[in-house]
Amino acid sequence: MTTAQASTPRSTPPAQPTEADKQLLQFAQGVELAARDLYKKAVESGKYADDELAMLTLFGEHHNSYAQAMNGLIGKAATNTRNESLYSSHVGQLASAQSAYASLQALENTLAATNTDILGQLAGIDGARILASIITIEARMGAVFGTLPSLSVTSALNAGANSLAPKIAQATVASTETTVAP
């Protein structure tokens, strides 16, 4: 960084979500609700032993909490509806424990990638804080599935997971920055 860059005033990012942030956080809320419902479906299948059931229940509750946090942040802009496309792409893979674990691990990797992508697009600090805290937990939940006998930690560290995040442009904000000629 040059001395000129260091002395140039920067505009402070907003704390509250911008309109574009709200759209991104609505999307994030929808994928979290889809994840919650997938875990609920797995729990209700009756295919899991006590420890597995506790883990799946806890993971579903995490996703519900993430959706609630976003709801609190965006208020009336919240849609509180799950992302049907994400739900539909995973629900059929919950037939057996092995396929369910692989699907849920892929889900966690996808959510971590999606929320990381959304984080990079947010202007507001409050939304960024919430998503940053969620991303680390989702990555850990994906890693937990890698410790199960039918999967591997390598599959949990899948850097190739695709983001589902939409690209939404932020509105141009007036800046107080000035450029001084040398």
Backbone torsions as a table, in degrees:
resi	resn	phi	psi	omega
1	MET	NA	132.3	179.4
2	THR	-81.3	166.0	178.1
3	THR	-62.0	-38.0	179.6
4	ALA	-64.5	-41.0	178.8
5	GLN	-66.6	-39.1	-178.9
6	ALA	-66.5	-31.3	-177.8
7	SER	-90.9	-7.7	179.2
8	THR	-73.7	125.1	179.1
9	PRO	-67.0	142.4	178.5
10	ARG	-112.8	147.9	176.8
11	SER	-76.5	144.9	-180.0
12	THR	-82.8	132.0	178.0
13	PRO	-65.3	149.8	179.8
14	PRO	-70.8	150.6	175.8
15	ALA	-76.7	-49.5	-177.6
16	GLN	-77.5	153.7	179.6
17	PRO	-64.5	140.7	171.9
18	THR	-76.8	176.2	177.3
19	GLU	-61.7	-40.7	177.6
20	ALA	-65.6	-39.5	176.9
21	ASP	-58.9	-41.8	-178.8
22	LYS	-61.1	-39.9	178.1
23	GLN	-64.8	-42.0	178.9
24	LEU	-66.4	-41.3	179.5
25	LEU	-70.3	-30.5	172.5
26	GLN	-61.8	-43.3	178.8
27	PHE	-63.6	-46.5	179.4
28	ALA	-60.0	-41.0	178.2
29	GLN	-61.8	-41.0	-179.8
30	GLY	-62.7	-40.3	179.4
31	VAL	-73.0	-32.0	176.5
32	GLU	-67.9	-38.8	177.4
33	LEU	-68.0	-35.5	175.5
34	ALA	-63.8	-42.3	178.3
35	ALA	-63.5	-43.9	177.2
36	ARG	-55.4	-46.3	-177.7
37	ASP	-68.8	-32.4	176.5
38	LEU	-66.6	-42.6	177.3
39	TYR	-65.3	-39.5	178.6
40	LYS	-61.7	-42.5	179.1
41	LYS	-62.4	-42.5	178.9
42	ALA	-63.9	-43.9	-179.8
43	VAL	-62.2	-42.9	-176.9
44	GLU	-73.1	-10.6	-178.2
45	SER	-70.5	-21.4	-179.9
46	GLY	74.8	16.2	-176.3
47	LYS	-93.9	1.0	-169.6
48	TYR	-118.6	145.5	176.9
49	ALA	-77.0	175.3	-173.2
50	ASP	-53.5	-52.4	-177.8
51	ASP	-65.8	-40.5	178.5
52	GLU	-64.5	-42.6	-179.7
53	LEU	-62.1	-42.1	178.7
54	ALA	-63.4	-42.2	179.5
55	MET	-63.8	-48.6	-178.5
56	LEU	-64.1	-38.4	177.6
57	THR	-63.5	-46.2	180.0
58	LEU	-61.5	-44.7	179.9
59	PHE	-62.1	-41.4	176.9
60	GLY	-62.6	-40.4	177.9
61	GLU	-64.7	-34.9	175.9
62	HIS	-59.2	-49.0	-178.0
63	HIS	-63.6	-36.3	176.2
64	ASN	-63.3	-41.9	178.5
65	SER	-63.8	-38.4	178.4
66	TYR	-63.5	-43.7	178.8
67	ALA	-62.6	-39.9	178.4
68	GLN	-65.6	-37.8	178.4
69	ALA	-63.3	-41.8	177.8
70	MET	-67.3	-37.6	176.8
71	ASN	-59.5	-44.1	179.0
72	GLY	-64.2	-33.0	-178.6
73	LEU	-76.7	-41.5	-175.4
74	ILE	-99.3	-5.3	172.0
75	GLY	54.6	-123.8	-175.3
76	LYS	-64.4	-18.6	178.4
77	ALA	-75.9	-13.1	-179.2
78	ALA	-68.2	135.7	179.5
79	THR	-94.1	-24.4	-179.7
80	ASN	53.9	36.4	177.0
81	THR	-124.3	141.1	-178.7
82	ARG	-73.4	158.4	175.2
83	ASN	-80.6	104.9	-175.0
84	GLU	-64.7	-35.0	-179.5
85	SER	-63.1	-46.4	178.7
86	LEU	-64.5	-45.5	179.8
87	TYR	-58.6	-49.6	-177.4
88	SER	-62.5	-33.9	-178.1
89	SER	-72.9	-16.5	-178.3
90	HIS	-114.1	-25.9	-172.0
91	VAL	-60.7	-35.3	-179.9
92	GLY	-70.3	-14.7	-178.5
93	GLN	-93.5	8.8	-179.2
94	LEU	-93.5	13.2	-174.2
95	ALA	-64.4	-40.3	178.7
96	SER	-124.7	160.5	-179.2
97	ALA	-60.3	-43.9	-177.5
98	GLN	-63.2	-48.0	179.6
99	SER	-68.7	-33.2	177.9
100	ALA	-64.9	-44.0	-179.6
101	TYR	-63.3	-42.3	178.1
102	ALA	-63.5	-41.5	179.7
103	SER	-67.1	-42.0	-179.6
104	LEU	-69.9	-33.5	174.8
105	GLN	-65.0	-45.0	177.0
106	ALA	-61.3	-38.5	177.5
107	LEU	-60.2	-48.6	-179.4
108	GLU	-62.0	-40.5	177.4
109	ASN	-63.3	-40.8	178.8
110	THR	-65.4	-42.5	179.1
111	LEU	-64.4	-40.9	178.5
112	ALA	-62.8	-42.8	178.7
113	ALA	-66.5	-42.9	-179.6
114	THR	-63.3	-48.2	-178.7
115	ASN	-69.4	-30.0	174.7
116	THR	-66.0	-42.0	178.0
117	ASP	-63.5	-44.4	178.9
118	ILE	-63.9	-42.1	178.7
119	LEU	-53.8	-41.6	179.7
120	GLY	-67.1	-16.7	-179.5
121	GLN	-98.8	-14.3	-175.8
122	LEU	-73.2	142.0	174.2
123	ALA	-98.6	-34.7	-176.1
124	GLY	-79.4	139.6	-177.2
125	ILE	-72.1	-39.1	-176.7
126	ASP	-61.0	-45.1	178.0
127	GLY	-65.6	-38.8	178.8
128	ALA	-62.9	-40.5	178.8
129	ARG	-62.3	-44.2	-179.5
130	ILE	-63.2	-49.1	-177.7
131	LEU	-65.4	-38.2	179.4
132	ALA	-60.7	-38.9	179.5
133	SER	-70.9	-32.0	-179.8
134	ILE	-72.1	-41.9	-175.5
135	ILE	-57.0	-45.2	-177.4
136	THR	-64.6	-38.0	-179.7
137	ILE	-70.6	-41.0	179.4
138	GLU	-63.5	-38.6	176.7
139	ALA	-63.5	-40.2	177.9
140	ARG	-66.6	-38.5	178.9
141	MET	-64.6	-38.4	175.2
142	GLY	-62.1	-38.9	178.9
143	ALA	-67.1	-34.6	178.2
144	VAL	-58.4	-42.2	178.8
145	PHE	-62.0	-29.9	178.4
146	GLY	-68.6	-16.0	177.9
147	THR	-86.6	-7.4	179.4
148	LEU	-76.9	148.2	-174.9
149	PRO	-54.9	-33.2	-175.5
150	SER	-83.2	-8.0	-178.4
151	LEU	-125.3	-174.2	178.8
152	SER	-139.5	157.8	177.2
153	VAL	-64.2	-31.9	177.9
154	THR	-58.3	-40.6	179.5
155	SER	-68.5	-26.1	178.7
156	ALA	-73.5	-26.7	-178.0
157	LEU	-96.4	39.5	-176.8
158	ASN	-74.7	98.1	179.3
159	ALA	-74.3	-8.1	-178.7
160	GLY	-88.4	5.8	179.1
161	ALA	-61.8	137.2	-178.1
162	ASN	-88.7	140.2	174.6
163	SER	-80.8	142.6	175.8
164	LEU	-100.8	-1.2	-171.9
165	ALA	-63.2	136.2	173.6
166	PRO	-74.8	158.9	174.5
167	LYS	-99.5	116.1	-179.0
168	ILE	-125.6	121.8	-177.6
169	ALA	-75.1	138.7	175.3
170	GLN	-78.7	145.5	175.4
171	ALA	-68.7	148.0	178.0
172	THR	-70.7	129.6	-178.7
173	VAL	-107.3	135.4	176.7
174	ALA	-60.6	138.7	-176.9
175	SER	-115.4	151.9	175.2
176	THR	-96.1	5.6	-179.4
177	GLU	-69.1	143.6	175.9
178	THR	-130.1	150.9	176.4
179	THR	-112.0	130.2	-179.9
180	VAL	-109.0	127.7	179.8
181	ALA	-68.4	143.4	-179.9
182	PRO	-67.1	NA	NA
